[in-house]
Amino acid sequence: MDKTLYEMIYKRKSFHIFRNVGNESISGAELDDIQNAYTAFIPLNPGIKTAIRIVPEEQTNCKRGGEYCVLLYSEKKDGYLQNIGYLGEQLDLYLVSRNIGALWFGIGKTQEKPFEDMEFVIMFSVRKISDGSKYRKDMFKSKRKSAEEIWEGEQIPGVSDIVRFAPSACNSQPWLVKNNGELSVYRYMKPGKRGIMPADKVSFYNRIDIGIFICFMDICLEYNGVEFEKTLYSDAGGDKELVLNAKYRLCSLQGEKLHE
């Protein structure tokens, strides 16, 4: 992936409402650039068809002061939610690089009809940010679980301490990594804890979140020179405490062979 995405991790923030961000508008050329950039993003599962559509925010139920909403569509196949999270987070970080603020809006609804054979999954509210000070100044002050809470076993500097800043629905941070010579990434649901999300929506949004987290994992591993082979696993949802979503076989760490 483009190494710029890693740099944007430190800057990005969720604009829960757009206020005092300047009076600039997203230009037509920038809207075209967003569409074109999306087609170049790397999917988690290349076999799943996806697309985006960009509409004025007033054509949705999102009322956060954004100018447009980016609607993400997908075929409904095994792993489609993780795939949308993975692609959507690349879009999120790309928008930061263009000084366009974004908010994953999970309860979004739109008047738009299904697109070709794909259904609407989730949306971003977006707006041009002319005041750069509105972005995050110190990511490490964000409210996130510690690396020790989300990572069991030996940590990887520049990875374990950064992936924990992946965004998630209601900041639920539904992930756990176990390092047993290979990295196993689980969707994690703490028993009795679901925050303010409706019970029937938790696994839906948390599977998108796991796609976001895997995107962060890939970006961080690549940026730190860790070569890997990744295997994905099916996650049909449900309320199990731990559901395996991915395994990483680490082939090298900064040029050093880890496994023969």
N, C-alpha and C positions, 0 to 999 in steps of 0.2 A: 504494500500500500504506500501511498504518498506519505513521506515522513512529515509533511506539514500537519497531517492529522494528529500525530503525536504531540506536536507543539501546541495545537489548539486545545488539547485536553486541559492544559493549565489555565486557559483563558475562558473556556466555555462556562456558561451558567444557564439555568432555566429561568426564563423571564415569565414568572407567574402572572405578571401584569406589566404591560408596556406603559411606563410613565416616565416623563422627563428624559426621553431618549433622543430628542432632536426632532426636526421637522422634515428630514429627507425622506424621499419615497424610493421604493425599489423600482428600478427602471425596467423598461421592456427588455432591454439587452440583458439585464441581470436575471430576469425571469427565464429567458432563453438559456442563459448559462446554467441555471439550476437544472433545467430539463436535460441539457446535454451532459452535465456532470453526472447526473444520476445514472445515465446509460453506461458510464465508464466505471461505476462502482463494482466491487467484487462481491458477488452473492455468496452466502454461506452454502446454499444449495443451488447450483446452476440449473437444475431440472425444474425449478419452480418459476413460473412466469409472474412478473410483477410490473407495476407501472406507477407513475405519479401523475396527478393532475393538480393544477394550481388555480384556486378560485378566490375571489374576494371573501374576506372573513365574514361579511354579513350574509353570505349564502350558506353559512353553517350556524350551529348553535354556540360557537365559541365567541365569547365576549370579553376578550382579554386586551383589547386595544391594538391588536395586530392589524396589519394591512391586508395580508393574504393568509390563506391556509393551504398547506401542501398536503394533499390527500394521498395516502399510500394504499395501493390495491394489490391483491394477490390471488392467484389460484389457491384453492383450499386443498393442500396436500400435506402429507406428513412432514412436520417441521416448518410449516409456512410461517408460523408466528415467530420462531427464532430467526428465520431468514429475513423477515421484515424488520425485526429489531437490529439485525446485523447491518442491513443496507441503510436503515433509517439513521443509525448512529453515524455512519460515514457521511450522510447528508447533514446531520446535526453539526459535525465538526467542520465540514466544508463551509457551511453557512457562517460559522464563526470567522473563518478566514476571509470572508467577504463582508465582514461587519454587518451581518444580518442576524439579528437575535431570533431565537427559536424557543418554543415550548412544546414538548410532547403533550398533546391534549388527548388523554385517554378516553374521555367520555364524549368525544366529539361525534356529532351527527351532521349529515349533509343532505341537501336536496338532490345531489347528483345521483344518477342511476348507476348500477353496476357497469363497469368498463369492460367491454368485450366479454370475455368469460371469467373476469376477475371481480372479486367483491371488495368493497371498502373495508379496511382493517383498522387504521388509526390515522391521526393527522398531526401536523405541526401548525401552530400559529406562528407567523413570522412578521418581522418589521425591521426596517433599516435602523441601525444604531449609529447615529452621528457623533455621539459622545462616548468615546472609548472607555471612559472611566466607569461606565455602567457594567462592564464585564468584570469577571472575578480578578481580584488583585492577588489573593493568596489562597490557592486551592486548598491548602492544608488546614485552613480554618473552617472548611465545609464540614457539615455534620455527617460523618460516615463512620461505619464500624472500623475498628483498627485492623491492621493486617493480620494480627494474631487471631482475631475473631472470624475471619473469612478464609484463612489459609492454614492448613495443618501440614506439618513437616517442614523441611528446609525451604526457606524463602529465596527468591531470586531478586537481587537488588535491581531497582528500576522497573520491576514488574509487579511483585507482590504489594509494594507500597503505592502503586499508581492505579492498578485495576480497580481498587476499592472505590475509586471516585466515579465509576460508571453511574449514570443516572438510572433511576428505577421508579416504577409507579408508587406514589406516596412514600418515596424514599425507603421502600421495603427492603432493598438490598438482598434479594432472595437467592444468594449463591454461597457455595462453599467449595473450596479447592483443596484436594488432598494430594500431596506430593509423596508418592511412594516409588520414586524412581521414574515415574511418569506422572503427569498432572491429570487428575480426574476432576472434572467440573460438574457439580451437582446443582440442580434447582433445589433450594432449601426452603422449607416452610417450618418455622418454629411452631410447635403445637400450641394451639390456642391464640396465635398471634396473626392477625390479618389487617390491622390498621383500620382505616375508614373505608376500605374497598368492600363492595358487596361480596358476600361469600361465594356466589356463583361466578364471579369475575376474577377471582384471585389468580387461579392457575392460567387463565387467558392472558392477563397482563404480565404475569411473572415469566411466562414463556417468551414473550417479547423482550422482557428485561434480560433473560439469559442470553438472547441473541445480541443484545447491546453489550453485555459483559464479555461474551466471546469475541466481539469486535475489539473491545479494549485489550483483551488478552493478546490477540493476534498483532495489533498495532504495537503493543509494548514489547512483545517478544522479538518482533522483527526489528524494531528500533534499537534494541539492545544486542542485536547480533546473534540471537538464539535461533538456530534452525530447528524446525519441528515437523512432525507428521501428525496430522489431526484426524481423529475418527469421531464421527457424530453418532448419537444414539437417539432412538425414538422416545419421545415424551408425549404421551397422550393426554396429559393433564392430571387432574385429581389432586387429592390432599395428602399424598404421602409425604413424609418428612424429607426424604432425600430421593431425588430422581436423577440418575446419571444422564447428562446431556452431551458431554464431549470428553475425549481423552487426548492428551498430547504426549507423543513420544519425542523427547528432546534429543536431537541428534548432535548438537554442538552448542557450546556456550562461549561466545566471543572467540570463536575459532578453535576451541578445545573440544575434542571428540568426547561425548558423554557415554554413548553406547555403541558397542560394536555389533 
